[in-house]
């Protein structure tokens, strides 16, 4: 058994690695966008270039390339393990319900606390519709693939080995929130990203895989880029304008869909057990017990 000091060193090392990977990927994407803007937006070549970068990164983190001595270790840490269809389906439902609930929470927080809108929206600095769409798609691919690989893959895999499941999800979610300080060091925003981390970390934990998390994360980014963040600057504080029907509808959205999400989460593990029992040839009556 490893000592507490070695565990702390491991947590610090893997947390730093996760933040480094996220930061590096952001720099690569930003550089591609700037270069594409400088040399003409008519052809948004930054998107296929990003896809090539993500493919190479995913291959390396999953055990490909040099050094061969770490190949198996990298593949295990990434934990892109196959997931039974039923568990994948419940994971998608649970994740999308959680995203919808958190969208309501974001809007409610913007009505309660003074905060600056997200400064990283493509429409703010890009005029070309085609180039803007390419940047939107790229941003919605970059964060899910890199963040899930780094945080719910490498970091949380290590944490689950040394700590309880709850502790592993909490710590990985704290690092995930820290990775989003570029949107402002504001407690409500950090809390929001922590809760997103809890939802995504729970999906990875219940499935022992990041594969069901990535499409949910992509959908969540697209939802926020298209339907939530562009309207943040129009939201008024209830302390100035008072509450209205939309405010209370978003409160109900947050609470009601969170409850529905929890119910969907509770179906993931039974779905995996049923699939495993079916493959083992256990009779249907025995699986129902």
MARGUVEX-940918 format. One record per residue (C-alpha): residue in one letter; x, y, z; residue number from 1. Coordinates in steps of 0.2 Angstrom, whole numbers, plus 5000, padded with zeros to 4 digits. Example, Ala and Ser with C-alpha at 12.3 -4.5 7.8 and 13.67 -1.06 7.14 Angstrom:
2
{milum=A east=5062 north=4978 up=5039 vexdren=1}
{milum=S east=5068 north=4995 up=5036 vexdren=2}
This chain:
289
{milum=X east=5000 north=5000 up=5000 vexdren=1}
{milum=X east=5007 north=5017 up=4995 vexdren=2}
{milum=X east=5010 north=5030 up=5009 vexdren=3}
{milum=X east=4999 north=5046 up=5011 vexdren=4}
{milum=X east=5014 north=5056 up=5005 vexdren=5}
{milum=X east=5016 north=5046 up=4989 vexdren=6}
{milum=X east=4997 north=5047 up=4986 vexdren=7}
{milum=X east=4998 north=5066 up=4988 vexdren=8}
{milum=X east=5012 north=5067 up=4976 vexdren=9}
{milum=X east=5003 north=5057 up=4963 vexdren=10}
{milum=X east=4987 north=5068 up=4965 vexdren=11}
{milum=X east=4998 north=5083 up=4962 vexdren=12}
{milum=X east=5007 north=5076 up=4947 vexdren=13}
{milum=X east=4992 north=5069 up=4938 vexdren=14}
{milum=X east=4982 north=5085 up=4942 vexdren=15}
{milum=X east=4996 north=5095 up=4934 vexdren=16}
{milum=X east=4997 north=5084 up=4919 vexdren=17}
{milum=X east=4978 north=5086 up=4917 vexdren=18}
{milum=X east=4979 north=5105 up=4917 vexdren=19}
{milum=X east=4994 north=5105 up=4906 vexdren=20}
{milum=X east=4986 north=5094 up=4893 vexdren=21}
{milum=X east=4970 north=5105 up=4893 vexdren=22}
{milum=X east=4981 north=5121 up=4892 vexdren=23}
{milum=X east=4992 north=5114 up=4878 vexdren=24}
{milum=X east=4976 north=5109 up=4868 vexdren=25}
{milum=X east=4969 north=5126 up=4871 vexdren=26}
{milum=X east=4985 north=5134 up=4864 vexdren=27}
{milum=X east=4986 north=5123 up=4849 vexdren=28}
{milum=X east=4967 north=5127 up=4845 vexdren=29}
{milum=X east=4970 north=5146 up=4848 vexdren=30}
{milum=X east=4985 north=5146 up=4837 vexdren=31}
{milum=X east=4976 north=5137 up=4823 vexdren=32}
{milum=X east=4961 north=5149 up=4824 vexdren=33}
{milum=X east=4973 north=5165 up=4823 vexdren=34}
{milum=X east=4983 north=5158 up=4809 vexdren=35}
{milum=X east=4967 north=5154 up=4799 vexdren=36}
{milum=X east=4960 north=5171 up=4802 vexdren=37}
{milum=X east=4976 north=5179 up=4797 vexdren=38}
{milum=X east=4977 north=5169 up=4780 vexdren=39}
{milum=X east=4959 north=5170 up=4776 vexdren=40}
{milum=X east=4943 north=5164 up=4783 vexdren=41}
{milum=X east=4935 north=5158 up=4767 vexdren=42}
{milum=X east=4942 north=5140 up=4770 vexdren=43}
{milum=X east=4941 north=5135 up=4788 vexdren=44}
{milum=X east=4956 north=5123 up=4788 vexdren=45}
{milum=X east=4958 north=5125 up=4806 vexdren=46}
{milum=X east=4944 north=5112 up=4809 vexdren=47}
{milum=X east=4952 north=5097 up=4800 vexdren=48}
{milum=X east=4969 north=5102 up=4807 vexdren=49}
{milum=X east=4962 north=5101 up=4825 vexdren=50}
{milum=X east=4954 north=5084 up=4821 vexdren=51}
{milum=X east=4971 north=5078 up=4815 vexdren=52}
{milum=X east=4979 north=5085 up=4832 vexdren=53}
{milum=X east=4965 north=5076 up=4842 vexdren=54}
{milum=X east=4967 north=5060 up=4833 vexdren=55}
{milum=X east=4986 north=5060 up=4837 vexdren=56}
{milum=X east=4983 north=5065 up=4855 vexdren=57}
{milum=X east=4970 north=5052 up=4857 vexdren=58}
{milum=X east=4980 north=5038 up=4849 vexdren=59}
{milum=X east=4995 north=5043 up=4861 vexdren=60}
{milum=X east=4985 north=5044 up=4877 vexdren=61}
{milum=X east=4977 north=5027 up=4872 vexdren=62}
{milum=X east=4994 north=5018 up=4871 vexdren=63}
{milum=X east=5000 north=5022 up=4853 vexdren=64}
{milum=X east=5017 north=5028 up=4849 vexdren=65}
{milum=X east=5033 north=5029 up=4858 vexdren=66}
{milum=X east=5038 north=5024 up=4872 vexdren=67}
{milum=X east=5032 north=5006 up=4870 vexdren=68}
{milum=X east=5036 north=5003 up=4889 vexdren=69}
{milum=X east=5021 north=5014 up=4894 vexdren=70}
{milum=X east=5009 north=5009 up=4881 vexdren=71}
{milum=X east=4998 north=4997 up=4892 vexdren=72}
{milum=X east=4999 north=5010 up=4906 vexdren=73}
{milum=X east=4993 north=5024 up=4895 vexdren=74}
{milum=X east=4979 north=5013 up=4888 vexdren=75}
{milum=X east=4973 north=5008 up=4905 vexdren=76}
{milum=X east=4973 north=5026 up=4912 vexdren=77}
{milum=X east=4963 north=5033 up=4897 vexdren=78}
{milum=X east=4950 north=5019 up=4900 vexdren=79}
{milum=X east=4941 north=5021 up=4884 vexdren=80}
{milum=X east=4933 north=5004 up=4888 vexdren=81}
{milum=X east=4918 north=4997 up=4878 vexdren=82}
{milum=X east=4901 north=5000 up=4886 vexdren=83}
{milum=X east=4885 north=4989 up=4885 vexdren=84}
{milum=X east=4872 north=4997 up=4874 vexdren=85}
{milum=X east=4859 north=4998 up=4888 vexdren=86}
{milum=X east=4871 north=5006 up=4900 vexdren=87}
{milum=X east=4877 north=5018 up=4886 vexdren=88}
{milum=X east=4859 north=5023 up=4883 vexdren=89}
{milum=X east=4855 north=5026 up=4901 vexdren=90}
{milum=X east=4871 north=5036 up=4902 vexdren=91}
{milum=X east=4866 north=5047 up=4888 vexdren=92}
{milum=X east=4849 north=5050 up=4895 vexdren=93}
{milum=X east=4857 north=5054 up=4913 vexdren=94}
{milum=X east=4870 north=5065 up=4905 vexdren=95}
{milum=X east=4858 north=5075 up=4894 vexdren=96}
{milum=X east=4846 north=5077 up=4909 vexdren=97}
{milum=X east=4860 north=5083 up=4920 vexdren=98}
{milum=X east=4866 north=5095 up=4906 vexdren=99}
{milum=X east=4848 north=5102 up=4905 vexdren=100}
{milum=X east=4847 north=5104 up=4924 vexdren=101}
{milum=X east=4864 north=5113 up=4924 vexdren=102}
{milum=X east=4859 north=5125 up=4910 vexdren=103}
{milum=X east=4844 north=5130 up=4921 vexdren=104}
{milum=X east=4856 north=5132 up=4936 vexdren=105}
{milum=X east=4868 north=5143 up=4925 vexdren=106}
{milum=X east=4853 north=5155 up=4920 vexdren=107}
{milum=X east=4847 north=5156 up=4938 vexdren=108}
{milum=X east=4864 north=5160 up=4945 vexdren=109}
{milum=X east=4866 north=5174 up=4932 vexdren=110}
{milum=X east=4850 north=5181 up=4938 vexdren=111}
{milum=X east=4856 north=5180 up=4956 vexdren=112}
{milum=X east=4874 north=5185 up=4956 vexdren=113}
{milum=X east=4883 north=5199 up=4945 vexdren=114}
{milum=X east=4894 north=5189 up=4933 vexdren=115}
{milum=X east=4903 north=5193 up=4916 vexdren=116}
{milum=X east=4897 north=5183 up=4901 vexdren=117}
{milum=X east=4908 north=5170 up=4893 vexdren=118}
{milum=X east=4921 north=5180 up=4883 vexdren=119}
{milum=X east=4926 north=5165 up=4872 vexdren=120}
{milum=X east=4911 north=5164 up=4860 vexdren=121}
{milum=X east=4915 north=5163 up=4842 vexdren=122}
{milum=X east=4902 north=5175 up=4837 vexdren=123}
{milum=X east=4911 north=5189 up=4847 vexdren=124}
{milum=X east=4927 north=5190 up=4836 vexdren=125}
{milum=X east=4922 north=5180 up=4820 vexdren=126}
{milum=X east=4911 north=5187 up=4806 vexdren=127}
{milum=X east=4911 north=5174 up=4793 vexdren=128}
{milum=X east=4896 north=5161 up=4796 vexdren=129}
{milum=X east=4906 north=5147 up=4789 vexdren=130}
{milum=X east=4921 north=5150 up=4799 vexdren=131}
{milum=X east=4911 north=5154 up=4815 vexdren=132}
{milum=X east=4902 north=5137 up=4813 vexdren=133}
{milum=X east=4919 north=5128 up=4810 vexdren=134}
{milum=X east=4926 north=5136 up=4826 vexdren=135}
{milum=X east=4910 north=5131 up=4836 vexdren=136}
{milum=X east=4912 north=5113 up=4830 vexdren=137}
{milum=X east=4930 north=5113 up=4834 vexdren=138}
{milum=X east=4928 north=5120 up=4852 vexdren=139}
{milum=X east=4914 north=5107 up=4855 vexdren=140}
{milum=X east=4926 north=5093 up=4850 vexdren=141}
{milum=X east=4941 north=5100 up=4858 vexdren=142}
{milum=X east=4936 north=5102 up=4876 vexdren=143}
{milum=X east=4926 north=5085 up=4878 vexdren=144}
{milum=X east=4940 north=5074 up=4870 vexdren=145}
{milum=X east=4954 north=5082 up=4879 vexdren=146}
{milum=X east=4946 north=5086 up=4896 vexdren=147}
{milum=X east=4938 north=5068 up=4897 vexdren=148}
{milum=X east=4954 north=5060 up=4892 vexdren=149}
{milum=X east=4964 north=5071 up=4905 vexdren=150}
{milum=X east=4952 north=5073 up=4919 vexdren=151}
{milum=X east=4940 north=5058 up=4919 vexdren=152}
{milum=X east=4953 north=5046 up=4911 vexdren=153}
{milum=X east=4970 north=5049 up=4917 vexdren=154}
{milum=X east=4967 north=5059 up=4933 vexdren=155}
{milum=X east=4951 north=5050 up=4940 vexdren=156}
{milum=X east=4958 north=5033 up=4935 vexdren=157}
{milum=X east=4973 north=5036 up=4947 vexdren=158}
{milum=X east=4962 north=5043 up=4960 vexdren=159}
{milum=X east=4950 north=5028 up=4960 vexdren=160}
{milum=X east=4965 north=5017 up=4963 vexdren=161}
{milum=X east=4970 north=5026 up=4979 vexdren=162}
{milum=X east=4954 north=5034 up=4986 vexdren=163}
{milum=X east=4936 north=5030 up=4988 vexdren=164}
{milum=X east=4925 north=5032 up=4973 vexdren=165}
{milum=X east=4917 north=5048 up=4980 vexdren=166}
{milum=X east=4933 north=5056 up=4984 vexdren=167}
{milum=X east=4940 north=5052 up=4967 vexdren=168}
{milum=X east=4925 north=5060 up=4959 vexdren=169}
{milum=X east=4926 north=5075 up=4970 vexdren=170}
{milum=X east=4944 north=5078 up=4968 vexdren=171}
{milum=X east=4944 north=5076 up=4949 vexdren=172}
{milum=X east=4929 north=5088 up=4949 vexdren=173}
{milum=X east=4939 north=5101 up=4958 vexdren=174}
{milum=X east=4953 north=5100 up=4945 vexdren=175}
{milum=X east=4940 north=5102 up=4932 vexdren=176}
{milum=X east=4933 north=5117 up=4939 vexdren=177}
{milum=X east=4951 north=5124 up=4941 vexdren=178}
{milum=X east=4953 north=5121 up=4923 vexdren=179}
{milum=X east=4939 north=5134 up=4919 vexdren=180}
{milum=X east=4946 north=5149 up=4929 vexdren=181}
{milum=X east=4948 north=5157 up=4912 vexdren=182}
{milum=X east=4930 north=5161 up=4912 vexdren=183}
{milum=X east=4932 north=5171 up=4928 vexdren=184}
{milum=X east=4937 north=5167 up=4946 vexdren=185}
{milum=X east=4919 north=5168 up=4952 vexdren=186}
{milum=X east=4912 north=5156 up=4965 vexdren=187}
{milum=X east=4895 north=5152 up=4956 vexdren=188}
{milum=X east=4905 north=5148 up=4940 vexdren=189}
{milum=X east=4917 north=5137 up=4949 vexdren=190}
{milum=X east=4903 north=5128 up=4958 vexdren=191}
{milum=X east=4894 north=5126 up=4941 vexdren=192}
{milum=X east=4909 north=5118 up=4933 vexdren=193}
{milum=X east=4912 north=5107 up=4949 vexdren=194}
{milum=X east=4894 north=5100 up=4947 vexdren=195}
{milum=X east=4897 north=5097 up=4929 vexdren=196}
{milum=X east=4913 north=5087 up=4934 vexdren=197}
{milum=X east=4903 north=5077 up=4947 vexdren=198}
{milum=X east=4890 north=5072 up=4933 vexdren=199}
{milum=X east=4903 north=5068 up=4921 vexdren=200}
{milum=X east=4914 north=5059 up=4934 vexdren=201}
{milum=X east=4900 north=5049 up=4940 vexdren=202}
{milum=X east=4896 north=5043 up=4922 vexdren=203}
{milum=X east=4914 north=5038 up=4920 vexdren=204}
{milum=X east=4914 north=5029 up=4937 vexdren=205}
{milum=X east=4898 north=5019 up=4934 vexdren=206}
{milum=X east=4904 north=5014 up=4917 vexdren=207}
{milum=X east=4922 north=5012 up=4920 vexdren=208}
{milum=X east=4924 north=5021 up=4903 vexdren=209}
{milum=X east=4925 north=5039 up=4897 vexdren=210}
{milum=X east=4917 north=5034 up=4880 vexdren=211}
{milum=X east=4899 north=5038 up=4886 vexdren=212}
{milum=X east=4904 north=5054 up=4893 vexdren=213}
{milum=X east=4912 north=5062 up=4877 vexdren=214}
{milum=X east=4896 north=5063 up=4867 vexdren=215}
{milum=X east=4886 north=5070 up=4882 vexdren=216}
{milum=X east=4900 north=5083 up=4884 vexdren=217}
{milum=X east=4900 north=5088 up=4866 vexdren=218}
{milum=X east=4881 north=5090 up=4867 vexdren=219}
{milum=X east=4883 north=5100 up=4882 vexdren=220}
{milum=X east=4895 north=5112 up=4874 vexdren=221}
{milum=X east=4884 north=5114 up=4859 vexdren=222}
{milum=X east=4869 north=5118 up=4870 vexdren=223}
{milum=X east=4878 north=5131 up=4879 vexdren=224}
{milum=X east=4887 north=5139 up=4864 vexdren=225}
{milum=X east=4871 north=5140 up=4855 vexdren=226}
{milum=X east=4857 north=5143 up=4868 vexdren=227}
{milum=X east=4864 north=5149 up=4884 vexdren=228}
{milum=X east=4880 north=5159 up=4884 vexdren=229}
{milum=X east=4875 north=5171 up=4869 vexdren=230}
{milum=X east=4861 north=5177 up=4880 vexdren=231}
{milum=X east=4870 north=5180 up=4897 vexdren=232}
{milum=X east=4873 north=5198 up=4894 vexdren=233}
{milum=X east=4854 north=5201 up=4892 vexdren=234}
{milum=X east=4850 north=5193 up=4909 vexdren=235}
{milum=X east=4845 north=5205 up=4923 vexdren=236}
{milum=X east=4848 north=5203 up=4941 vexdren=237}
{milum=X east=4832 north=5199 up=4951 vexdren=238}
{milum=X east=4838 north=5211 up=4964 vexdren=239}
{milum=X east=4835 north=5225 up=4951 vexdren=240}
{milum=X east=4820 north=5219 up=4941 vexdren=241}
{milum=X east=4812 north=5207 up=4953 vexdren=242}
{milum=X east=4808 north=5189 up=4949 vexdren=243}
{milum=X east=4797 north=5184 up=4934 vexdren=244}
{milum=X east=4790 north=5168 up=4926 vexdren=245}
{milum=X east=4806 north=5164 up=4917 vexdren=246}
{milum=X east=4816 north=5164 up=4933 vexdren=247}
{milum=X east=4804 north=5152 up=4942 vexdren=248}
{milum=X east=4803 north=5141 up=4926 vexdren=249}
{milum=X east=4822 north=5139 up=4926 vexdren=250}
{milum=X east=4822 north=5135 up=4945 vexdren=251}
{milum=X east=4809 north=5121 up=4942 vexdren=252}
{milum=X east=4820 north=5116 up=4927 vexdren=253}
{milum=X east=4835 north=5115 up=4938 vexdren=254}
{milum=X east=4827 north=5105 up=4952 vexdren=255}
{milum=X east=4815 north=5094 up=4942 vexdren=256}
{milum=X east=4828 north=5088 up=4928 vexdren=257}
{milum=X east=4841 north=5085 up=4942 vexdren=258}
{milum=X east=4829 north=5073 up=4950 vexdren=259}
{milum=X east=4826 north=5065 up=4934 vexdren=260}
{milum=X east=4844 north=5063 up=4930 vexdren=261}
{milum=X east=4848 north=5055 up=4947 vexdren=262}
{milum=X east=4834 north=5042 up=4943 vexdren=263}
{milum=X east=4843 north=5039 up=4926 vexdren=264}
{milum=X east=4860 north=5037 up=4934 vexdren=265}
{milum=X east=4853 north=5024 up=4945 vexdren=266}
{milum=X east=4849 north=5013 up=4930 vexdren=267}
{milum=X east=4866 north=5013 up=4923 vexdren=268}
{milum=X east=4874 north=5000 up=4935 vexdren=269}
{milum=X east=4859 north=4988 up=4934 vexdren=270}
{milum=X east=4860 north=4989 up=4915 vexdren=271}
{milum=X east=4878 north=4984 up=4915 vexdren=272}
{milum=X east=4875 north=4969 up=4927 vexdren=273}
{milum=X east=4861 north=4963 up=4916 vexdren=274}
{milum=X east=4872 north=4964 up=4901 vexdren=275}
{milum=X east=4886 north=4954 up=4910 vexdren=276}
{milum=X east=4873 north=4941 up=4916 vexdren=277}
{milum=X east=4866 north=4939 up=4899 vexdren=278}
{milum=X east=4884 north=4936 up=4892 vexdren=279}
{milum=X east=4887 north=4923 up=4905 vexdren=280}
{milum=X east=4872 north=4914 up=4901 vexdren=281}
{milum=X east=4863 north=4916 up=4917 vexdren=282}
{milum=X east=4844 north=4912 up=4915 vexdren=283}
{milum=X east=4832 north=4927 up=4915 vexdren=284}
{milum=X east=4824 north=4922 up=4931 vexdren=285}
{milum=X east=4840 north=4923 up=4940 vexdren=286}
{milum=X east=4845 north=4940 up=4933 vexdren=287}
{milum=X east=4829 north=4947 up=4939 vexdren=288}
{milum=X east=4833 north=4943 up=4957 vexdren=289}
